[in-house]
Amino acid sequence: MATVTSPPTRTAPDPAPPALDGRARLILFVLCAAQFMVALDFSVLNVALPVLGADLGFDPATLQWAVTAFALPSGGFLLLFGRIGDLYGRKRLFLAGLVLFGAASLLATLAWNPGVFLAGRALQGLGAAVIVPTGMALLTTAFPEGPLRARALGISGTLMSLGFTIGMVLGGVMTDTLGWRSTMALLAVFTLLVLPLAPGLLPESRTPERPRLDVPGAVTVTLGLLALIYALSTAAQQGFGGADVLVTLVAGVLLLVVFAVVESRHPAPLVSLPVLRRRTVAFGNVGGLVTFSMMSTIVFVLTLYLQETLGLSAFASGLVFGVQGLFSVLAGMLTPKVIGRLGARRTLVVSLVAQGLLTAGLLGIGRESGAVLATVAVTLASMFHLGAIISYGVTVTSGVSDEEQGLATGLVTTTQQVGLTVGIPMLGVLATTGTDLFSGVRTVIALDTAIVLATAAVVALGLRKRA
């Protein structure tokens, strides 16, 4: 009797990652454009400060408030508005933030004295504090956990990094050709491009239950963050020895301690302590805090090195970081694929290690040459820096319910803001306080390297899966 052989078993090919449909692409465009706009605002004004100060009559000692007035509300109110969006509707709050940001940008454009300009900057920061956490929460709830969310966060992270870098170059060009007011007008125009598309595209999302807002927690965490950011921002100019810096720093820490006590006892806390105790949330944010703070420090000290030591112009120095921005786009496209293979946790650790090692390569710069080495090293380091940004965002938001996405993304964006604030006062000031700028720059590079590599080890241990 003849035997019948069954056909060989074929292994099904791995399914291709799901593609974004047309509506999803538009939603992603609107949300990423808003994040790009806020990132642009962080840096577009920096090189315009001397011209702006002379035009409006700023006292040199108070000119730093043009930056601090934005940083205080944009960092201090992030958690509060993220939670309000969770409870009362992220879409409506996001739209309100866009309106506020656009109106504030117009006010800053038309400012006729320092007081009006600072009011516009503060309202811009408040609008950013609404847009960033609600926009991130809308993004993570619109795209399900997995490849789609990783891809969406990758695009968002790329555009945020690109916005910060483009702002450094664009600010100088616009100030030289059109005047400093054009930098603020650009943000108002950007808002007008995004705002009409958002209402019809974005889905509303909120928690199904609407508990009362944790007012004591909101007050203590907001005041604590405001005090902390003020102290760290002011320390960049005054150092940590100033009385106002020390008082606000201590006050900020004490308020955050009180906030933790309040949250442990409140029936509906602003920040769920069990969420903070999750290893992915805690150690993911540690990785994010360090990668933001240390990379911003490197950009700061390299700007000093290129201009003060090597004598490059501000525009030529900006081009160095423009190259960095272009390669960040490549990193943004590759990182989601790496996350798909290694997972977000491993990608975060690998990115931190690579960022640290490439930062160490900057120790090879010299007093008379090193622009090429600086360009290559900072470009490659920024690629892994962006890898860490994307992977820590995926790590922190993974496994968090939709009801708490506003909280999780609020923590992510608060980490970003605090990271951008603390690095330069803590380390960057070392490059400018000594008599030899070049030696100070090398010291900062060495400390930056050590901190990033130590953090990589801590995050690796903290995120290690239990048996």
C-alpha positions as CSV (number, residue, x, y, z in Angstrom):
1,M,0.0,0.0,0.0
2,A,1.3,3.3,-1.0
3,T,2.2,5.8,1.8
4,V,0.9,9.3,1.7
5,T,3.4,11.9,2.7
6,S,2.2,15.2,4.0
7,P,3.6,18.4,2.5
8,P,6.5,19.9,4.4
9,T,5.4,22.4,7.1
10,R,6.1,25.9,6.2
11,T,6.9,28.5,8.8
12,A,4.8,31.6,8.4
13,P,6.8,34.7,7.8
14,D,6.8,37.3,10.6
15,P,3.9,39.7,10.1
16,A,4.9,43.1,8.8
17,P,4.5,45.9,11.3
18,P,1.1,47.5,11.0
19,A,1.0,50.6,8.7
20,L,-0.5,54.0,9.6
21,D,-3.7,54.8,7.7
22,G,-4.4,58.2,6.3
23,R,-6.3,59.5,9.4
24,A,-3.7,58.1,11.8
25,R,-1.0,59.9,9.8
26,L,-2.9,63.2,10.1
27,I,-3.4,62.7,13.8
28,L,0.3,62.0,14.2
29,F,1.1,65.1,12.1
30,V,-0.9,67.4,14.3
31,L,0.4,66.1,17.6
32,C,4.0,66.0,16.4
33,A,3.8,69.5,14.9
34,A,2.6,70.8,18.2
35,Q,5.5,69.1,20.0
36,F,8.0,70.4,17.4
37,M,6.6,74.0,17.9
38,V,7.2,73.8,21.7
39,A,10.7,72.3,21.2
40,L,11.5,75.1,18.7
41,D,10.5,77.7,21.4
42,F,13.1,76.2,23.8
43,S,16.0,77.3,21.6
44,V,14.9,79.7,18.9
45,L,15.3,82.8,21.1
46,N,18.7,82.0,22.7
47,V,21.0,83.6,20.1
48,A,18.6,86.6,19.8
49,L,18.9,87.5,23.5
50,P,21.6,90.3,23.2
51,V,19.7,92.0,20.3
52,L,16.3,91.6,22.1
53,G,17.7,93.0,25.4
54,A,19.1,96.1,23.7
55,D,15.9,96.7,21.8
56,L,13.5,96.4,24.7
57,G,15.8,97.9,27.3
58,F,16.5,94.9,29.4
59,D,19.0,95.2,32.2
60,P,21.8,92.7,31.6
61,A,21.2,91.2,35.0
62,T,17.6,90.4,34.2
63,L,17.9,89.3,30.6
64,Q,18.1,85.6,31.7
65,W,14.4,86.0,32.7
66,A,13.6,85.9,28.9
67,V,14.4,82.2,29.2
68,T,13.4,81.6,32.8
69,A,10.0,83.1,32.4
70,F,9.2,80.4,29.9
71,A,11.0,77.5,31.7
72,L,9.2,78.1,35.1
73,P,5.6,77.5,34.0
74,S,6.4,75.0,31.2
75,G,8.1,72.7,33.7
76,G,6.2,73.6,36.9
77,F,2.6,72.9,35.6
78,L,3.2,69.8,33.5
79,L,2.0,67.2,36.0
80,L,-1.0,69.3,37.0
81,F,-2.2,69.8,33.4
82,G,-1.5,66.2,32.5
83,R,-3.8,65.1,35.3
84,I,-6.5,67.7,34.5
85,G,-6.5,66.3,31.0
86,D,-6.9,62.8,32.3
87,L,-10.0,63.9,34.3
88,Y,-11.7,66.4,32.2
89,G,-10.7,65.7,28.6
90,R,-7.3,65.8,26.9
91,K,-8.5,67.1,23.6
92,R,-10.3,70.2,24.9
93,L,-7.3,71.0,27.1
94,F,-4.9,70.5,24.2
95,L,-6.9,72.9,22.0
96,A,-7.0,75.5,24.8
97,G,-3.2,75.2,25.2
98,L,-2.7,75.8,21.5
99,V,-4.9,79.0,21.6
100,L,-3.0,80.2,24.7
101,F,0.4,79.5,23.1
102,G,-0.5,81.2,19.9
103,A,-1.9,84.3,21.6
104,A,1.1,84.5,23.9
105,S,3.5,84.3,21.0
106,L,1.7,87.2,19.3
107,L,1.9,89.2,22.6
108,A,5.7,88.5,22.8
109,T,6.1,89.5,19.1
110,L,4.4,92.9,19.7
111,A,6.0,93.5,23.1
112,W,6.9,97.2,23.7
113,N,8.7,96.8,27.0
114,P,10.4,94.1,29.1
115,G,7.3,93.5,31.3
116,V,5.0,92.8,28.4
117,F,7.6,90.5,26.8
118,L,8.1,88.5,30.0
119,A,4.3,88.2,30.4
120,G,4.1,86.8,26.8
121,R,7.0,84.3,27.6
122,A,5.3,83.2,30.8
123,L,2.0,82.6,29.0
124,Q,3.9,80.7,26.3
125,G,5.4,78.5,29.0
126,L,1.9,77.9,30.5
127,G,0.6,77.0,27.0
128,A,3.5,74.6,26.6
129,A,2.7,73.0,29.9
130,V,-0.8,72.2,28.6
131,I,0.2,71.1,25.1
132,V,3.1,68.8,25.9
133,P,1.5,66.3,28.4
134,T,-2.0,66.3,26.8
135,G,-0.5,65.9,23.3
136,M,1.7,63.0,24.5
137,A,-1.3,61.4,26.2
138,L,-3.4,61.8,23.1
139,L,-0.6,60.2,21.1
140,T,-0.2,57.2,23.4
141,T,-3.9,56.6,23.6
142,A,-4.4,57.0,19.9
143,F,-1.8,54.4,19.0
144,P,-1.9,51.0,20.8
145,E,1.0,49.7,22.8
146,G,3.5,47.9,20.5
147,P,5.0,48.7,17.1
148,L,2.6,51.5,16.2
149,R,3.2,53.3,19.5
150,A,6.9,52.9,19.2
151,R,6.9,54.2,15.7
152,A,4.7,57.2,16.7
153,L,6.9,58.0,19.7
154,G,10.0,57.7,17.5
155,I,8.6,60.3,15.1
156,S,7.6,62.5,17.9
157,G,11.0,62.3,19.6
158,T,12.8,62.9,16.4
159,L,10.8,66.1,15.7
160,M,11.3,67.3,19.3
161,S,15.1,66.9,19.0
162,L,15.1,68.4,15.5
163,G,13.0,71.3,16.7
164,F,15.5,72.1,19.5
165,T,18.4,71.9,17.0
166,I,16.8,73.8,14.2
167,G,15.8,76.5,16.7
168,M,19.5,77.1,17.4
169,V,20.3,77.6,13.7
170,L,17.1,79.3,12.7
171,G,17.2,81.8,15.5
172,G,20.5,83.2,14.4
173,V,19.5,83.5,10.8
174,M,16.1,85.1,11.5
175,T,17.5,87.5,14.0
176,D,20.2,88.7,11.5
177,T,17.8,89.0,8.6
178,L,14.4,89.9,10.0
179,G,15.0,90.9,13.6
180,W,14.3,89.1,16.9
181,R,10.5,89.6,16.7
182,S,10.4,87.2,13.8
183,T,11.4,84.3,16.1
184,M,8.2,84.9,18.2
185,A,6.1,85.6,15.1
186,L,7.2,82.2,13.7
187,L,5.6,80.4,16.7
188,A,2.3,82.4,16.3
189,V,2.2,81.4,12.6
190,F,3.0,77.8,13.4
191,T,0.0,77.7,15.8
192,L,-2.3,79.0,13.1
193,L,-1.2,76.1,10.9
194,V,-1.9,73.4,13.5
195,L,-5.0,74.7,15.3
196,P,-7.5,74.5,12.4
197,L,-6.7,70.8,11.9
198,A,-6.9,69.6,15.5
199,P,-10.6,69.8,16.4
200,G,-11.9,67.5,13.6
201,L,-9.0,65.0,13.8
202,L,-8.2,64.4,17.5
203,P,-10.4,62.0,19.5
204,E,-11.5,63.0,22.9
205,S,-10.1,60.9,25.8
206,R,-10.4,61.0,29.5
207,T,-10.8,58.6,32.4
208,P,-14.2,57.0,32.7
209,E,-14.5,58.0,36.3
210,R,-14.0,61.7,37.3
211,P,-12.8,61.8,40.9
212,R,-12.1,65.2,42.5
213,L,-8.9,66.8,41.7
214,D,-6.2,66.4,44.4
215,V,-5.8,70.1,45.2
216,P,-3.2,69.7,48.0
217,G,-1.1,67.5,45.8
218,A,-1.5,69.9,42.9
219,V,-0.4,72.9,45.0
220,T,2.6,71.2,46.6
221,V,4.0,69.6,43.4
222,T,3.5,72.7,41.3
223,L,5.1,75.0,43.8
224,G,7.9,72.5,44.4
225,L,8.7,72.2,40.8
226,L,8.5,76.0,40.3
227,A,10.9,76.5,43.2
228,L,13.3,73.8,41.9
229,I,13.4,75.0,38.3
230,Y,13.8,78.6,39.4
231,A,16.8,77.6,41.7
232,L,18.5,75.6,39.0
233,S,17.9,78.2,36.2
234,T,19.2,81.0,38.4
235,A,22.2,79.0,39.5
236,A,23.4,79.0,35.8
237,Q,24.0,82.8,36.2
238,Q,24.7,83.2,39.9
239,G,26.1,79.9,41.0
240,F,24.7,77.9,44.0
241,G,26.1,80.3,46.6
242,G,23.3,82.9,46.2
243,A,20.8,83.2,49.0
244,D,17.8,83.1,46.7
245,V,19.1,80.0,45.0
246,L,19.7,78.1,48.2
247,V,16.4,79.2,49.8
248,T,14.3,78.2,46.7
249,L,16.3,75.0,46.3
250,V,15.6,73.9,49.9
251,A,12.0,75.0,49.6
252,G,11.5,73.0,46.4
253,V,12.9,69.8,47.9
254,L,10.7,70.2,51.1
255,L,7.6,70.9,49.0
256,L,8.2,67.7,47.0
257,V,8.6,65.7,50.2
258,V,5.3,67.2,51.5
259,F,3.8,66.3,48.1
260,A,4.9,62.6,48.6
261,V,3.3,62.5,52.0
262,V,0.1,64.0,50.7
263,E,-0.1,61.6,47.9
264,S,0.3,58.6,50.2
265,R,-2.8,59.6,52.1
266,H,-5.1,61.1,49.5
267,P,-7.9,58.8,48.2
268,A,-7.6,60.1,44.6
269,P,-3.9,61.3,44.4
270,L,-2.6,63.5,41.6
271,V,0.3,61.1,41.2
272,S,-0.4,57.4,42.0
273,L,2.5,56.3,44.1
274,P,2.1,52.6,42.9
275,V,2.7,54.0,39.4
276,L,5.9,55.8,40.6
277,R,7.1,52.5,42.2
278,R,6.9,50.6,38.9
279,R,10.4,49.9,37.8
280,T,9.8,50.9,34.2
281,V,8.5,54.3,35.4
282,A,11.1,55.0,38.0
283,F,14.2,53.8,36.2
284,G,13.0,54.8,32.7
285,N,12.6,58.4,34.0
286,V,16.1,58.2,35.6
287,G,17.5,57.3,32.2
288,G,15.6,60.1,30.5
289,L,16.6,62.7,33.1
290,V,20.3,61.9,32.6
291,T,20.3,61.7,28.8
292,F,18.5,65.1,28.5
293,S,20.6,66.9,31.2
294,M,24.0,65.5,30.0
295,M,23.4,66.0,26.3
296,S,22.2,69.6,26.9
297,T,25.4,70.2,28.9
298,I,27.6,68.9,26.1
299,V,25.9,71.1,23.6
300,F,26.4,74.1,25.9
301,V,30.2,73.5,26.6
302,L,30.9,72.6,22.9
303,T,29.3,75.9,21.9
304,L,31.7,77.7,24.2
305,Y,34.6,75.6,22.9
306,L,33.9,76.2,19.2
307,Q,33.5,79.9,19.6
308,E,35.8,80.9,22.4
309,T,38.6,78.4,21.9
310,L,38.6,77.7,18.2
311,G,37.2,81.1,17.2
312,L,34.3,79.9,15.0
313,S,31.4,82.2,14.4
314,A,28.0,81.7,15.9
315,F,26.6,80.7,12.5
316,A,29.4,78.1,11.9
317,S,28.9,76.7,15.4
318,G,25.2,76.4,14.6
319,L,26.0,74.4,11.5
320,V,27.8,71.8,13.7
321,F,24.6,71.3,15.6
322,G,22.6,71.4,12.4
323,V,24.5,68.3,11.2
324,Q,23.5,66.8,14.6
325,G,19.9,67.5,13.9
326,L,20.0,65.8,10.4
327,F,21.4,62.6,11.9
328,S,18.8,62.7,14.6
329,V,16.2,62.2,11.9
330,L,18.0,59.0,10.9
331,A,18.1,57.9,14.6
332,G,14.4,58.5,14.8
333,M,13.7,56.2,11.9
334,L,16.0,53.4,13.2
335,T,15.2,53.4,16.9
336,P,11.7,51.9,16.7
337,K,13.1,49.1,14.6
338,V,15.8,48.5,17.2
339,I,13.1,48.6,20.0
340,G,11.2,46.0,18.0
341,R,14.2,43.6,18.1
342,L,15.8,44.4,21.5
343,G,12.9,45.8,23.5
344,A,12.6,49.3,24.9
345,R,14.6,48.5,28.1
346,R,17.6,47.0,26.4
347,T,17.6,49.8,23.8
348,L,17.6,52.4,26.6
349,V,20.6,50.8,28.2
350,V,22.5,50.4,25.0
351,S,21.8,54.0,24.0
352,L,23.1,55.3,27.3
353,V,26.3,53.3,27.1
354,A,26.9,54.4,23.5
355,Q,26.2,58.1,24.4
356,G,28.7,57.9,27.3
357,L,31.4,56.3,25.2
358,L,31.0,58.8,22.3
359,T,31.0,61.6,24.8
360,A,34.3,60.3,26.1
361,G,35.7,60.6,22.6
362,L,35.3,64.3,22.9
363,L,38.3,64.3,25.3
364,G,40.4,64.1,22.1
365,I,39.7,67.8,21.2
366,G,42.6,70.2,21.3
367,R,43.2,73.9,21.8
368,E,43.8,74.6,18.2
369,S,41.9,71.9,16.3
370,G,39.0,69.6,17.1
371,A,36.0,71.0,15.3
372,V,35.8,67.9,13.0
373,L,36.1,65.5,16.0
374,A,33.6,67.5,17.9
375,T,31.1,67.4,15.0
376,V,31.5,63.7,14.5
377,A,31.4,62.8,18.2
378,V,28.4,65.0,19.1
379,T,26.5,63.9,16.0
380,L,26.9,60.2,16.8
381,A,26.3,60.8,20.5
382,S,23.1,62.7,19.7
383,M,21.8,59.8,17.6
384,F,22.1,57.5,20.7
385,H,20.8,60.3,22.9
386,L,17.6,60.3,20.7
387,G,17.5,56.5,21.0
388,A,17.5,56.9,24.7
389,I,14.7,59.5,24.5
390,I,12.5,57.3,22.4
391,S,13.1,54.1,24.3
392,Y,12.6,55.7,27.7
393,G,9.3,57.2,26.6
394,V,8.2,53.7,25.4
395,T,9.5,52.2,28.6
396,V,7.6,54.6,30.9
397,T,4.3,54.4,29.1
398,S,4.3,50.7,28.5
399,G,1.9,48.7,30.7
400,V,0.2,51.9,32.0
401,S,-3.6,52.0,31.6
402,D,-5.2,54.6,29.3
403,E,-6.7,56.3,32.4
404,E,-3.2,57.1,33.7
405,Q,-1.5,57.9,30.4
406,G,-1.7,61.6,31.2
407,L,0.2,61.0,34.4
408,A,2.8,58.8,32.7
409,T,3.4,61.2,29.9
410,G,3.3,64.1,32.3
411,L,6.2,62.4,34.2
412,V,8.0,61.9,30.9
413,T,7.7,65.5,29.9
414,T,8.5,66.8,33.4
415,T,11.7,64.7,33.2
416,Q,12.5,66.3,29.9
417,Q,12.0,69.8,31.2
418,V,13.9,69.3,34.5
419,G,16.7,67.5,32.5
420,L,17.1,70.4,30.2
421,T,17.2,72.7,33.2
422,V,19.6,71.0,35.6
423,G,22.5,69.9,33.4
424,I,24.0,73.3,32.6
425,P,23.8,74.8,36.1
426,M,25.3,71.6,37.7
427,L,28.1,70.9,35.2
428,G,28.2,73.6,32.5
429,V,29.1,76.3,35.1
430,L,32.4,74.4,35.7
431,A,33.5,75.3,32.3
432,T,33.1,79.1,32.9
433,T,34.1,79.6,36.5
434,G,37.8,78.7,36.1
435,T,40.6,80.8,34.5
436,D,41.1,78.2,31.6
437,L,38.0,77.6,29.6
438,F,39.5,74.7,27.6
439,S,40.4,72.8,30.8
440,G,37.0,73.5,32.2
441,V,35.4,72.1,29.0
442,R,37.4,68.9,29.3
443,T,36.5,68.5,33.0
444,V,32.8,68.8,32.1
445,I,33.2,66.2,29.3
446,A,34.9,63.7,31.7
447,L,32.2,64.2,34.4
448,D,29.4,64.0,31.8
449,T,30.8,60.7,30.5
450,A,31.1,59.2,34.0
451,I,27.5,60.2,34.9
452,V,26.0,58.7,31.7
453,L,27.9,55.4,32.0
454,A,27.0,55.1,35.8
455,T,23.4,55.7,35.0
456,A,23.4,53.1,32.3
457,A,24.6,50.5,34.9
458,V,21.9,51.6,37.4
459,V,19.1,51.5,34.8
460,A,20.3,48.1,33.5
461,L,20.1,46.7,37.1
462,G,16.8,48.4,37.8
463,L,15.1,47.2,34.6
464,R,16.4,43.7,34.8
465,K,13.5,41.3,34.5
466,R,12.9,39.2,37.5
467,A,12.9,35.4,37.2
